[in-house]
């Protein structure tokens, strides 16, 4: 948190909405940053993270749900969707992707401020604003989706990257087989643990100096896997 109430990123391409909300949010003590499209929002969050994101779904360059999905790759900062889309399916999709709240336009400033305060109180954000991860020779840039080992870029398949990402977000803690399956294949996937073991093996071949004696991607027998945290010996 800054000395102010917090930093907000308002992502909306409607100038009248930005003009109406920015001074009201600032008057409530928040430092307000704005972005009119998804790519700008992602870059600003990676460069100077904000405490809360207020996000419109109808952006000119990408769907707001894609922004939610990308942000959730590296930050747990609360995301409040502010949108004219009031279809239940849109709300469910946004929340399933990681949004914390969904407010229909038009919205009163008082209600929006209450939602912001609630989101800040209710979210435990251990990984908030962490756009990069490092453990030994391994470096991950979540914003750019780049992985390096000993300063050499490593090319991962989409599933290998999804696996590494979930392990990094829980670095130092065990990820169960079900957590890995959900992160890589989806919550409804019926995937045998053997597929996880194969994928772990592929990842070790690319990241470990000695894949047969791994020092980064560790096995917790009968439970799952753990990525060595930076502070671990």
Steps between C-alpha positions, in 0.01 A plus 500: 500500500604858434451772764166565327207257531655295221578498129220425255528414132187602310482322165227643276492645148198723564635852574180605679532209744865582569419870546218420740677241713858627520439813710254319725744217569782749553284698744458180702877484544603265220776557249332430166678370190308453176530284190272500197587153369610160624864506393558834670337367816725193503813706445412746775424226750833332422697825519336657807245269663175638637302373798169463314402476133163635384451345159252544216444187291441680171847623410613599149792258469391191696218364708525596864479133596833446323647779713376325815657174386835665426506695827426188701821348365705721731286712732230439758404868514119528522323547166160669493325467166303811406296421193178559311485126429242369744465148364544239771736301279734801472506545875568132561778493239670808647478367855619155398807659339587675825300823528402583858182698431270601216320836492255599230515840331378752590622485858498759773836616630401413855424139407822467300708634789332253735587216262861618484528511879343155528738354243801639684379363831402160370796403286815345643754592236816307573607511135366846413720702264747219446566520128830311527631196682851374562639186661867424448573508128129502409336831409137546395349820360125441529408820317704402193460122544875453482701233680877509532753262654855629550395804294410282202138512383317167522214421265210329673182357355175663622436215742856502630469874562165458676656234721800718584276798570285319757811360668660846513187661645521244781880495524616330815160336546365174365269503198274196501437293189145644484628859520741430217234329288258790553764759409626316191201309361201670664278443801276246327779298338521131579877461480701218652790588730730325252451791257617736774811289559582503129459878485715543810768289330488718188532815710797362690677414175486870408567659838722269700876459461451135597139400432548165677605685818276808494581799717221734385186295429473269797270203557294470817425125494133415488397866510632700209788729410676806633715766339794600717450850635772763453586510869534123537854361529 
